[in-house]
Amino acid sequence: IDQQLVLKEIRIGNGATIDAGATVEGGAFVPNRCVVQPMSTVHEADEPRAGCTWAAPGVDNGDAPEFGPTASNDANASGTTALLHKSKPARGSLLSRFAVGICQVVAVVCVFTAMLAMHYTVVYAMVLDGKNFDEAWYATLIVLPAAAAGAVAAGVWFALFGVVCVRLCLPGCRSFNEGTFPVTSLTFQQWLMFQKVFTIASFMYPMLGTTFAASWARAIGMRVGERSQFGLVASMVPGLTDIEDGVFVADFAVLNPPSVYGGHITFRRLRIGRNATIGNNSVITCSSVGSAAMVGAMSLASHDVPDGKMIIGAPGLLTTRASGSSKHFDAPSRCHNVTHRLFSVLDVVAGQWLTFISIFAGMAFATVVADRGAYMALGLLVFVVGLESVKAVLMLLFKRSLCGRIRASNLSIHDPLCWRYQTQFAVVLAIVPLGILYVLRGSVLYPWVLRLLGMEVGDNCFIDTLQIPEMDLAAVGNDCSINANVTLGTHTAEDGIMKFACVSTGDRVTLLSGVVIAPTAHVSTGCSVAANSSVSKGERLEERTHWAGLSVERTAAPLLMRVSDAQPVKVEMTQLSPGK
């Protein structure tokens, strides 16, 4: 916060529940049996009572249900709203929980090893070629196509084994069933395994966000209609998530997340109607989103959304969708589809292709050092540094050669330029989490990495997020503090149109964890935005003010950010009055 690391203790009582998308700030206290519902925030100054339901954005919403969830008669009930009274939650013995945990670790290692068997084979080949660099210098002439073929082979193997492994995690290898199950049940353990395997399968060779997304989702047990598209979905439940034709689901959306409360997990069914749109970072806990309906970015849909309606904010505000929205687009030509699929192949394998080339280069560098009598430890260091340096250079060259500098524009989702923009983001997403670039996040070197990728970053900035889709369109001023999981949203998808626009901040801005800044928004000098808040499109926040909420409203600065005798330099930023 304002270039200061603030550590505050969080206390969570017995039997408490923190649901999907909820935030507990430093210094806050969640009392016994309190249920923090999706998208709600517990601030440091809040005082929830024991046994209450804490609803979005951060208010007491009555008593929490007793332990032991069961099916509800209310179609709109979500999470923990309908529960059967029991004396205590389901709970296994310490020994049984330890044994189950060991089995899970072994199972995940075996699954990951099987999925990456072909990947390891290609890596071994690249290392072997790199070691023979002096004897076979001409290997450098064939490494590009060889690495490309290896990436495709490893990607196909990974996808096929990913589907098999995900299926093995499902009850009866088919799907999850609607209902409530104790955490001691096999169904709960299968859900935990499914989450881990789904995460592995979604990011290393990213199918989601490509033309293969719908087919891949069907293969793992989802019901998906024609012309539906997915971004990087954070959660979905095979067999219980029904998606009809023409649906668009944006990045990091959470679809009907199971809720764990009182030692039980509850699975619910969700239907998303034709031509519906689900925005970035939204959470859907209702049973139905109607045809041509829309759930806005950072919004909570806890009650059914009727046909043609739109829900925004948390708690969700139901309104009528603008006329002319949800247009029907004719299917593109066969040639157009073939081109799009080629770009999708590039989305999936390009990250590992560049990684294989980097491994070859790193091994070649290490071999040269070893031939000169260097110690093995020095050779290993040269290999790692060479690998990550070449990877960064290749990523930069790939981005520049593929789409140059990204410009603010409105493009059809069928426009090849739009596909190129998406491909560069997919490559960054596939490469960055797997190496030193991810480790650099939050360090003094990270702003330099972002500058190389096209982002405008001022002096003395702390940046701890990867969620910057088009870095050419993001600008951050001097002395800014950008915390973990902040999204600098440089694009939106609206009715078949991808809208790319700039996001910017002034100097000395603080964005706390989970903040989403929409395209064309500007956070002015000296502003701070509370955790789990969103700044809407076109908003320009007033200088030296504090903002919170979905969408943001001006509020008093929290206790952490008040003027301190020990930190008189903060006076300029934090002299705020309550209210708007």
N, C-alpha and C positions, 0 to 999 in steps of 0.2 A: 504494500500500500504506500503510494507516494515514495517509492524507492526505499522503503523500510520493510524488513521481514517481521511480520507480527505472528507470534505463536500464541494461540489461546486454547485452553483445554475445553473439550466437549465431553459432556456426561450424558450417557444414555441409560435409563433405568431398566429394571427387570420387565420382561414381557413387552417391550416397546417394539414398534414396527416403523421402519422408514421405507416408504413405497417408491415406485419407479419415478425418476425425475425429481424427487424431492431434494431439498438442500438444508443442511444444518450448519449454520455459521459458527466460526470460532467464538468460544465463550458462551454458547447456548447450552441449555439443559432440556433434555427430553425426559419427562418423568415416567414412572412405572405405568405400564399398560397404555401408554399414549400411542395413537396411530397417526403418523404423519402421512397424509394422503399424497397422491401423485401431484407433482409440480408445485407443491407448497413449500414455504421457507420458514424455518425457525430462526429468528434473528437473536442476537445476543441479548437485547433488551426484552424479548418476549418471555412470558411466564405461563407456559401451558400448565394446566392442572393435571393431576394424575387421572388416568382413565378417560381422557378426552380424545376426540377426533379433531386433529389439526388440519384444516382444509386450506386450499389455495385461495388467495395468495399467502395467507398466514393468519387465520382466524380460528377461534374455537367453534366447532360445529356440532356440539353436543357430546354425549357420552359415547365412548368406543364400545363396540360389541364385545360380548364375552368370548372366551376361547372356544375354538372348534368350529371352523367354517363349514357351511353346507350350501347346497344349491339354493338359489333365491327364486321366489315367485315373481319378482320385479324384473322385467326385461332390461331395465336400465341400471340395475344394481351393479356396482363395480367394487372390486377389491374386497374389502372386509365389511360390506354394508349388511350382509345377512348371515348371521352366524348362530350356530347351535350352542346352547349353554352347556358348559362342561366345567368340572372342578379344576382341571389343570391341563396344560397343553401336552400334545404328544411329544415324547422324548425318549430317545434310546439311551442305553447305558454308555458310560465313558469308554469302556473297552470296545463295544460294538461300533461306536462312532469312529474310534481310532482305526479299527480294522477296515471299515468302509472307506475311510480316507486314504489308507494305504492302497487299497484295491483301485480306487479312482486314479491315483497318481500312476500306478503301473499301467492301467488301461489307457490313460491319455498318452503316456510315453509310447506304448505299443502302437496305438492308432496313428500318432504323429510320425513314427518311424515308417510305418507301412505307407502312409500317404506321400512321404518324401523319399521313398526308395529310389525312384528314377532321378529325383533331384540330386541325391547323394552320388549316384552313378555319374551324372554329368559333371558335378563338382570335382569328383576324383579325376575324370578325364581332363578337365581344365588344369588342375594342379599338376598332373603328369606332363601335360604339354608345356606348362610353364617351367617345370624342372628341366625339361629337355630343350630349353630355349637356345642354348649355345650350340647343341648338336643339330638342331633342326630349326634354324631361324626362319625358314619358310613357313613354319606353323602359324606365324602371325598373319600370313595371307589367307589362311582358311579359318581362323578363329571366329571371325564375324558370322559366316554362314553356319559353321559348326555349332557355335553357341546358340544361334537362332533355332536350328533344328533341335538342339538339346532342350531349349526352353519350351518349344511346342510339345515335344515328347513328355517332358516332365509335367507340363501343364495338363495334358490329356490324362496322364496317369493320376495326377493329383485330384483332378475333377472326378474321375471314375471312382477312385478309392474314397474320396470325400463323400460321395453319394452313398456308397456302401456303408461306410462307417457311421454316417448320420442315420441311415436306416436302421442299423443295428442298435442305435441308442433309443429308438422309438418303441413303445409297447407293441409287441407282436410284429415288429419291423414295419409297422404301417403308419400309425399316427397316435397322438395323445387323445384322450377321451375327456369330454366335459365333466366336471365334478370336482370333488374335494378329496384329498388324500393326505394322510399323515406323513411327516418328514421321515418316519421310520420305514415307509413303504418303498418297494422297488420302483414305483412310478417316479417318486421324487428323485431317487438316485439316477434314473434314466434322464430326467430333465437336466440335472446338473451336468451329466456327460454330454447331452445334446448341446447345451450352451457352449461348452469348451470346444467341441468338435466343430460346431457351426462357426465360431469365431475364427478358428484356424482356417477353415475352408473358405471363409469370406474375404480374408485380407491378403493372404500370401499370393494367391492367384485370383484376383478379385473378379468373380462372375457378376456380382451385383453391380448395377450401373451400366451393364452392357446389353446387347441384344440377346445374350444367352441367359439373362437373369430369370426370365419367366420359365424357360425350359428347365433350368437348374432348380428353381423353386418347385416346379411340378415333380421333378425327380425325387426330391426329398419329402414329398407328401403334401405339398400345398395345392390348393385349388385356385388356379390362376387363369383368367380369361385371355382372349386375344388382345394384342396391341397394348398390354399393360407393361409398365416400366417401373423399375426399382432403382433407388439409389442404395447407399450403404445402410440398409435397415438394421437398427440396433437390436430388435427383437421381433420374432414372429413364431407362431406355434403351428407346426404341421398338423393338418387334419382339422384344426379349429379356426383357421384364417381363410375365409373364402373371398377371393378378389375377382370381380367381374371384368368385362371388357373395357379397355381404354382407361384404366386407372393409372395415375402417376403417384408414386410414393417417393418423397424426397429423402435426402441423406439424414441419417441418425434419427429417423422416426421410430417410435416404439409402438408396435401393434399388439393389442390385447395381452399385455404382460401378465403372467401368472402372479398372484399375490401370495406371499407367505406370511401367515399370521397365526399365532397361538399354536405353533408346531404343526401347522397344516398348510398345504399348497392348494390353491383353487385355480382351475383352468376354466376359461369361458370361451364361447364362440363369438367370432366377429365376422360380419359381412360388410364388404365395401362395394357399393353399387357402381354401375356403369359410369365411366367418365368422371369419377370423383378424383379429387386432388388432396393429398396428405402432405402438409408442409414440413420443412426442416425442424428437427428437434421436438416435434409434437408427440404427445402421449395419447393413445386411444384406448380407453378402458370401457367404452360402451359396447353394445352388442351390434349396432348397425350404423353405418354411414351411408346415406341415401345416394341415389343416382344424381350425378351432376352436382353433388355437394362438395364442400371444401372445408378442410380443417387448417387454419392458418399456422404459420411457423410459431414455435414455442407456445402452442395452445393445448389445452386439455379438453378432450371430448369425453366427459364422464356420463353424458346422457345422449341418447340416440339423436343423430343429425338427420332431419327430414330431407327429402329430395329437393335439390335446388337451393338449399340453405347453406350458410357459412357460419362457422363458429371460430371466434378469435379470443385470445387471452386465457387466463386462468384465475378465477373460474371462467369457464367458457361463456362468451356472450353470443347468443344466437341472432343472426341477422340474415337478410335476403342477399343472395349472391347477385352481383352486378349483371344486368341484362347483357346478353351477347357472350357471356362466359361459357366455358365448356363447349366450345365449338367442336363439330365433328370434322376430322381431317380424313381425306381419302387416303387409302393405303398407297404407299409409294410403289414405284415400278419394281420389277424383278431385279433389274440392273442396279437400281438404287439400293435395294436390300442387300445385294451381294457386296457392294462397296461398304455399306454400314457394318456388315458382318466382318469384313476384313479389318476395319478399324477396331471392332470389338476384340478380335484376336490379338491385335496390337495392345489393346488395353490390358488384356489378361496376361500376356507373356512378356511384354517389353521390359517390365521391371526386372524379371529374372534373367532375361537376355543380357541386359546391361550388367547385372550382378555377375553372371558367368564370365563375361569379358573382363570384368574388374578382377575376378579371382585369378584368371590367367595372367594378367598384368602384374598383380601383387606377387604371385609365385615367381614370375620372371625376375622381378626386382630382388626378391629374397635370394634367388639362386645366384645372381651376380654378386651379392654381398657375401654369401657363403663361400663362393669360389675364391674370395680374397681372404679367407681364413678367419672370418668373423665368428663370434660365438653364436650358438643356436638361438639364444634369447634375443640377440640383436637381429638375427634373420627373421624371427617371428614378428618382432616389432616392425621391421621393414615391410613384411608381408601385410600386416594389418593396416599400417599407414598407407602403403601403396594401394591396397584394395579400396579403402574408403576414399582416398584422394581421386583415384581413377573413376570410381563410382560417381562422385560429385561432379567431376568434369564431364563425364558422359551424360549424366542427367541434365546438366546445363546445356550441352550441345544438342541433345535430343529435343529439349524443349524449344530452343531457339530455331532449330531447323524445321521442326514440325509446324509451329504456329507463330513464330516470331514473337513480337510483343503483343499481348492481348489488349484489345481495345474495347471500350464501352460500346455495347451494341445490343440490338434485339434480333435474335436469330431463331428460325424454326428449328425444332428438335430434329428435323430431317436435313438440315443444312450441313454439308461436309465440314465447314469451318467450325460449327458447333461441336462436331465429333472430334475435331483436332484439339479443341480446347479441353474437352472432357478427357481425351487420351493423355494429355500432358499432366493433368491432375492425377489420373490413375497411376501413371508412372511414378510421380512423386510419392503418392500414398503407398505404393508397393515397395519402394526403395528406402524411404526415410525411416520407417519403424524398425528396419532390420540391421541397423548399423550405428556408426558413431554419430551420424547426423541427428539421430533421435536422442542420443546421450547428450549432445550439445544443447538440446532444448533448455532454455533458461539460463544458459551460460553467457559470458561476455562475447563468445565467438558466434553465438547463434544469429545475432543481427547481421553479421557479415554474410552468413549463409543465405539469409533472406534477401539481402541486397543483391547477391549474385543471381538469385532466382527472379529478380525484377521488382521486389518490394521496396518502397521508400521508407527507410527507417532512420529516425533522428539519432542524436548522440545520447549515450548513457541510458539506454532502454533495457528493461527486463521483459522478455517475451517468453512465455512458457506454454505456447499452444501450437498445434500443427494444423488447426482447422481454418486454413486460409486458402480456399480453392484456387483463386486466380491471383497470384501474388503481384502481378503487374498492376492490379487495380486497387491495391491496398496501400495506404500511407499512414505512418505513425510519426508523431512529432518527437521532440526532445524530452528526456526524463520521464518517459511513460512506463507504466507497470501493467503488463498484459498477463493475467493469471491463467492457470490451467483451464483447458476446455472452453476457452473463449472462442467464439466463431465470428470472424470478420467476413460476413456473408457478402460475397462479391457477385452472386448471381441468384436469381429465382427462376422457377419454372411455372409459368402461368398459361394454362390453356394451349399447350403445344408450343409455346414460345419461351426460349431461354433468354432472360434479360440479364445482361452483364453490365454492371455499373460500379462506380468507385465507392469505397468506404474510407473515411479519413478521421483522424483525431488531431487535436491541437497538442500543445506542450503540456507536460505534467498531468497527464490523464491516468486514472486508475480504473481498470476494468477487472472486477472480481470474478471468481470462478463461475463458469457457465453462462456468462453474458453473451447475447447474440446481437450483433449490429447488422441491420438490414442494409441492402444496397441503397446508395445515395444519402445515407444518414451521416451526420458529422457530430462528433463529440468534441465540444469546444475546450479551450485551454482551461486547466484547473478543475475539470469535471471529474466526478467519480460515479460509477454505476455499480449498484449492489449486486450481489451474487444472484444468479438465476433470473436475471432481468433481460428484457429485450428492448432495443431502440428501433422503432418502426421506420419504414422507408420515408425518406424526405425530411425526417426530424433533424433539427439543429438545436442541441442542448445549450442552454445559457451558460456563460463562463462562470467558473468557480461555484458550482452547485453540485448537490448530490441527488441521484435519481435511483428509483427502485420500482419494480413492478413489471407487469405484462399488460399492455405496453407501459413504458416508464412514466412515472409522475415525480415531480420534485418533492423531496422529503428532507427531514433533518438528517445530518450526518450521523452515522452510528457512533457508539462510544469509542470504538477503536480509532476513529478518525477525528475526534475532537481536538481542540487546541491543547497542547501540553506544555507545561513549564520547561520540561526537558527538551522539547522540540519546538522552539519558538518559530522556526522556519516554516511550520505548517499553518501559521495564522492566515497567510494569503489564501490558502485553498479551502479552509474548513470553517470560516466564520459564516455559518448558515443559520437561517431561521426556519422553524417548522412550517410545514404547509407549502402551498404553491406560492 
